[in-house]
Amino acid sequence: MELELPPLTDVLGRLPWYRDLSANHRGEMLTEIRGRLVTRTSRDEFAHLLERWSSVAHSDAKWARLRLLHESGMLSPGEFLT
């Protein structure tokens, strides 16, 4: 009997930082992880990959917050870099 695994997005969605990724970055991450699963990446390489995407998520969240502050008028145009 073969073990039924949940979809990759369900598994990744359990990471605390996954929702902080932009939609484009989520797609890029899924593509990269699927490719790594096919090539049987080592556990250490996979952990490093997730750490790198965690940093991307942190950056995406930071820029999303700055954009929100700018759009709400709480941050002047000169304080927000695009």
C-alpha positions in Angstrom: 0.0 0.0 0.0 1.4 3.4 -1.1 1.5 6.3 1.4 -0.7 9.2 0.3 1.2 12.5 0.8 -0.5 15.9 1.0 0.1 18.4 -1.9 3.4 20.3 -1.6 1.6 23.6 -1.1 -0.2 22.1 2.0 3.1 21.1 3.4 4.9 24.4 2.7 1.9 26.3 3.9 2.7 25.0 7.4 5.9 27.0 7.5 5.4 30.1 9.6 6.9 32.4 7.0 5.4 30.9 3.8 2.5 33.4 3.7 5.0 36.3 3.9 6.3 35.4 0.4 4.9 37.3 -2.5 2.8 35.3 -5.0 5.7 35.3 -7.5 8.1 34.1 -4.9 5.8 31.3 -3.8 5.7 30.1 -7.4 9.4 30.3 -7.8 9.9 28.4 -4.5 7.5 25.7 -5.5 9.2 25.3 -8.9 12.6 25.1 -7.2 11.5 22.6 -4.6 9.8 20.4 -7.1 13.0 20.3 -9.1 15.1 19.5 -6.0 12.7 16.7 -5.1 13.2 15.1 -8.5 17.0 15.2 -8.2 16.8 13.9 -4.6 18.6 16.8 -2.9 20.3 15.9 0.4 18.6 16.9 3.7 21.3 19.5 4.3 20.9 21.1 0.9 17.1 21.1 1.4 17.5 22.8 4.8 19.7 25.4 3.2 17.2 26.0 0.5 14.4 26.6 3.0 16.6 29.0 5.0 17.3 31.0 1.9 13.6 31.2 1.1 12.9 32.2 4.7 15.1 35.2 4.1 13.2 36.1 0.9 10.0 35.9 2.9 11.3 38.2 5.5 12.3 40.7 2.9 8.9 40.4 1.1 7.1 41.0 4.4 9.2 44.1 5.2 8.5 45.6 1.8 4.8 44.8 2.0 4.6 46.6 5.4 6.4 49.7 4.0 4.1 49.8 1.0 1.1 49.6 3.3 2.4 52.4 5.5 3.1 54.5 2.4 -0.4 53.8 0.9 -2.1 54.7 4.2 -0.3 58.0 4.3 1.7 57.2 7.5 5.0 57.3 5.5 5.8 60.3 3.4 6.9 59.7 -0.3 10.5 60.7 0.5 10.7 58.0 3.1 9.6 55.1 0.9 12.0 53.7 -1.7 10.5 51.7 -4.6 
